[in-house]
């Protein structure tokens, strides 16, 4: 004669009966679990059937365009959120977009050239570089930022940083024995914009991590660099002429080089304020 179970407990979808006979416990647990799974499967099947029937009825009543519109809105919302995230992480200077740049005051670079770089970003896909040279105050930072904004709108991840700040960031990582990880972390950005390279201090520590960055990105990620110093003056950036040559070689191998000429907009703005004050 089989004893009645001492107690009954429920765990998840399983109902188990604790009996003095372990074999009876096992049989009852399996039986109840299997039944629960069957009921769950029936519920899922019923839910799917209802959804299919619902969409079928909506389509029959000509609601397919409505469904397509809803789906379009959902996907559009996701895309908007993604672009918002890309803009936030880019750290691009506010307001320095293409529409606010005055090309009439600049020689050596045209609106058509910049538009071509934005609208045909195959150069980014190939890991090619863009180097902008020119005197201080003529708009190199604005140009680089404009390109950055355009690429972000095209769904490309960009990060803007002054060259000095980036070098300091990598120096800190190197001191913490994490330079390799820091460089890999930057790989998520297809484009790195390093602004004002000429202001990096000429120390063994700074030039070392700068070269590490250039070497790491070579043929795998795009660098956009602005500098007020031509290549012939880059010995002032690196403390070793061999490193200077190696850095330049990697940058120019796959690169577009633009030499910007014009009068400093800062100087013009200053002269205009002085004239207004008189």
Phi, psi and omega in degrees: 000132184272132178287150176285152180301145178286323181202168178230133179228154179244128179233108183064237180264004185254135175249117184243144179246126183269111183241158176297345182253105183305324182296323179291320176304313184297315182296316181294320179298313180298320182295314181292320179298315180298320178296318179298318180296321179296316179297318179298317180296320178296322179296316180298317180298318179296319180295316179297319180297319178296317179296317179298315180297320180298310181294326178295317179295319179298317179296320180297328179270014177078026183267004181303318177299325179295315179298319179297322179294318179298315179298319179299318179295320179297312180294323179296321178296318178297318179295319179298317180294322179295316180294323176299319178294319179296319179295317182296315183284343182290330182058031178291145180298132181299138173083348183272070181254173184293325183292339182259008181265137181261099182284343181293339181265007186233140175243149178098344179221136181241162177299322181298320179295316181292319177299322180296322179293326181281316186281339179234075187279030178299331180295329176289318179299330180271359180072028180277160185252163174230124183242122181248116181248150177162167181294163180293138173088010182259358174110018181296317179297318179297316179299311180299319179295320179300316178296319179301314178299318180296320180291322177299317179297336178274004177088020181256133182280129186229146169227130178256139176202147169293147181300322180298315180295319180296317179297318178297321179297316180287327175299316179298319179296321180293320178297330179268013180061034182233025183296316181301317179294322180295320179293319179295321180298326179287346181296340180293341177266118179295332182230129171248127176257117178253110186265138176060059180299331184294348182264003175292135181287143181274082174231155182301323182292314184289315181292333178294311182288330177296315178295321178301319179295313180298316180294321182293323183278350185303120178062018178225341179203144185280138171244130169250119186238133171250142181207142175265008179239129178289167182304325183295343180257006185285353172297340177282345180270321183250144184273004180221125183296330179294318178294323178301311181297318182294321179294312180298319181301317181289326181288319187271348183305314176232085186210152168254127183245127179238128177257112183267134179229145179161176179273144181301125179291335177292318179294318180296319179295322179294316179297322180294320179293321179295320180293323180291329183283339183281000000 
